């Protein structure tokens, strides 16, 4: 092993770790966005908030959903931890989605 390789290896490992962490955060963000859209649709059909929370919980374990109405729209906001581990546990991701309120 050369000295150059010994110096570069930790930097390569760090960049690889950061890239894998970023991919995990993006994957959670996609799941949270899909869960928010599904929750907004469920709420717009007139189903209860419990049904929306159960749906979100299946898609993103540990996520929290909040519902709000604004005029003809019903919106769902989903917040979840970005992942586990020392660096990702401090991050949260969220998404908000609205649907036309057809349940009234």
C-alpha positions as CSV (number, residue, x, y, z in Angstrom):
1,X,0.0,0.0,0.0
2,X,1.4,3.4,-0.9
3,X,1.3,6.4,1.2
4,X,-0.9,8.2,-1.3
5,X,-3.5,5.5,-1.1
6,X,-3.4,5.5,2.7
7,X,-4.1,9.3,2.7
8,X,-6.9,9.1,0.1
9,X,-8.8,6.1,1.5
10,X,-10.4,7.9,4.5
11,X,-11.5,10.7,2.2
12,X,-13.1,8.3,-0.3
13,X,-14.8,6.4,2.6
14,X,-16.2,9.7,3.9
15,X,-17.5,10.8,0.5
16,X,-19.1,7.4,0.0
17,X,-20.7,7.5,3.4
18,X,-22.1,11.0,2.7
19,X,-23.4,9.9,-0.6
20,X,-25.2,6.8,0.8
21,X,-26.7,9.0,3.6
22,X,-28.0,11.5,1.0
23,X,-29.6,8.7,-1.0
24,X,-31.3,7.5,2.2
25,X,-32.7,11.0,2.9
26,X,-34.0,11.3,-0.6
27,X,-35.7,7.9,-0.4
28,X,-37.4,8.9,2.9
29,X,-38.5,12.2,1.3
30,X,-40.1,10.4,-1.6
31,X,-42.0,8.1,0.8
32,X,-43.1,11.0,2.9
33,X,-44.3,12.9,-0.2
34,X,-46.3,9.9,-1.4
35,X,-47.8,9.4,2.1
36,X,-48.9,13.0,2.3
37,X,-50.6,12.7,-1.0
38,X,-52.4,9.5,0.0
39,X,-53.4,11.0,3.3
40,X,-54.8,14.1,1.6
41,X,-56.9,11.9,-0.7
42,X,-58.2,9.8,2.2
43,X,-59.1,12.9,4.1
44,X,-60.8,14.5,1.0
45,X,-63.1,11.4,0.7
46,X,-64.3,12.0,4.2
47,X,-62.5,9.2,5.9
48,X,-61.3,10.0,9.4
49,X,-57.9,11.3,10.5
50,X,-57.3,7.9,12.1
51,X,-57.5,6.2,8.7
52,X,-55.1,8.8,7.3
53,X,-52.7,8.3,10.2
54,X,-52.8,4.5,9.8
55,X,-52.1,4.9,6.1
56,X,-49.1,7.2,6.7
57,X,-47.8,4.9,9.5
58,X,-47.8,1.9,7.1
59,X,-45.9,3.9,4.5
60,X,-43.4,5.7,6.8
61,X,-43.1,4.1,10.3
62,X,-42.9,6.8,13.0
63,X,-44.2,9.6,10.8
64,X,-46.7,12.1,12.1
65,X,-49.6,13.5,10.0
66,X,-51.5,16.7,10.6
67,X,-54.7,17.7,8.7
68,X,-55.9,21.2,7.9
69,X,-58.8,22.6,5.8
70,X,-58.4,25.7,3.7
71,X,-61.4,26.7,1.7
72,X,-62.3,23.9,-0.7
73,X,-59.0,22.0,0.0
74,X,-58.0,19.5,2.7
75,X,-54.3,19.3,3.2
76,X,-52.1,16.8,5.0
77,X,-48.6,17.5,6.3
78,X,-46.4,14.5,7.1
79,X,-43.2,14.8,9.2
80,X,-40.7,12.0,9.7
81,X,-37.1,11.4,10.8
82,X,-34.7,11.2,7.9
83,X,-33.2,8.0,9.2
84,X,-31.2,6.3,11.9
85,X,-27.6,6.8,12.7
86,X,-25.6,9.6,14.3
87,X,-25.9,12.0,11.4
88,X,-29.3,11.3,10.0
89,X,-31.2,11.2,13.3
90,X,-31.0,14.9,13.6
91,X,-32.7,15.5,10.3
92,X,-36.4,15.6,9.6
93,X,-38.2,15.6,6.3
94,X,-41.7,16.8,5.6
95,X,-44.2,17.1,2.8
96,X,-47.5,18.8,2.4
97,X,-50.2,17.8,-0.1
98,X,-53.7,19.0,-0.7
99,X,-56.8,17.6,-2.4
100,X,-60.1,19.0,-3.3
101,X,-62.5,18.4,-0.4
102,X,-65.2,16.1,-1.8
103,X,-66.3,14.6,1.5
104,X,-68.6,17.4,2.6
